[in-house]
């Protein structure tokens, strides 16, 4: 239930706010390259064709989420925090600043991976409508690696992949 709510908020509110999108579909080679990089676990920032990450909006979204979590906790522990020595508060401020930037980087990477997956699945329906993404995406990534090694030309790439899949 909570996971579904988080997914719905992320897909319907945060991602449209954070990413700028073009309406052009992915080309076959772009889809294959993005799928291969996604399956290999490579960093995808700046490599998703047709999308641009808006850094300012990403930071703003993260600040809002950070404060939604942190403010109630600080209100609950306000009396204890008021009694703590100032030197300890300085150390806590350093720790929370480090946590802020670390979790921001994880949040940004998570959003980028989520957008890449969404973009791959949309393009998959366009180029491989008869093959389920969940079953065949790793196989297609491996076939694409083989095609790159064999230097298959772009115009023969789709036929090469289809012959290997079937």
C-alpha positions, 0 to 999 in steps of 0.5 A, spaced: 500 500 500 505 504 501 509 502 496 503 503 491 502 510 494 510 512 493 510 509 486 504 513 484 506 520 487 513 519 483 510 517 477 504 522 477 507 528 480 515 528 481 517 525 475 513 530 470 516 536 475 523 534 474 524 531 467 523 535 461 520 530 455 520 530 448 515 527 444 519 523 439 520 516 440 526 512 441 530 509 435 532 502 435 539 503 436 537 508 442 533 503 445 538 497 444 544 502 447 539 504 453 537 497 455 544 495 454 546 500 459 541 499 464 542 492 464 549 493 465 547 497 471 551 503 468 550 510 470 545 513 466 545 521 467 545 524 461 544 518 457 537 518 456 535 520 449 529 525 449 529 527 457 533 532 460 533 532 468 532 539 471 537 539 477 534 545 480 527 542 480 530 535 483 533 539 489 527 543 490 523 536 490 528 533 494 528 539 499 520 538 500 521 530 501 527 531 506 523 536 510 516 532 510 521 527 513 525 531 518 521 536 521 516 531 524 522 528 527 525 534 530 518 537 533 518 530 537 525 531 539 525 538 540 526 538 548 532 533 547 535 537 542 534 544 546 538 541 552 544 538 548 551 541 548 552 546 542 559 542 540 554 536 539 549 540 535 555 542 531 557 535 530 550 533 528 549 538 523 555 536 520 552 529 520 546 531 517 549 535 512 553 529 509 546 525 510 543 530 506 547 530 500 548 523 500 541 521 500 540 527 495 545 523 490 541 516 491 534 520 490 537 523 483 540 516 481 533 513 483 529 518 479 534 517 473 533 509 473 526 509 474 525 514 468 530 510 464 526 504 465 519 507 464 522 510 457 525 503 455 518 499 456 515 505 452 520 504 446 520 496 447 512 496 445 514 500 439 519 496 437 518 489 440 511 489 441 510 481 440 516 480 445 515 481 453 520 486 456 520 482 462 522 476 459 526 478 453 530 485 455 536 481 458 537 476 451 536 482 447 541 486 451 546 480 450 544 480 442 546 487 441 552 486 445 554 480 440 552 485 434 556 490 436 562 485 436 560 483 429 559 490 427 552 489 424 550 495 420 544 499 423 540 497 417 541 490 418 540 490 426 533 489 427 533 483 422 539 480 426 536 481 433 529 478 430 533 472 427 536 471 434 530 472 438 526 467 434 
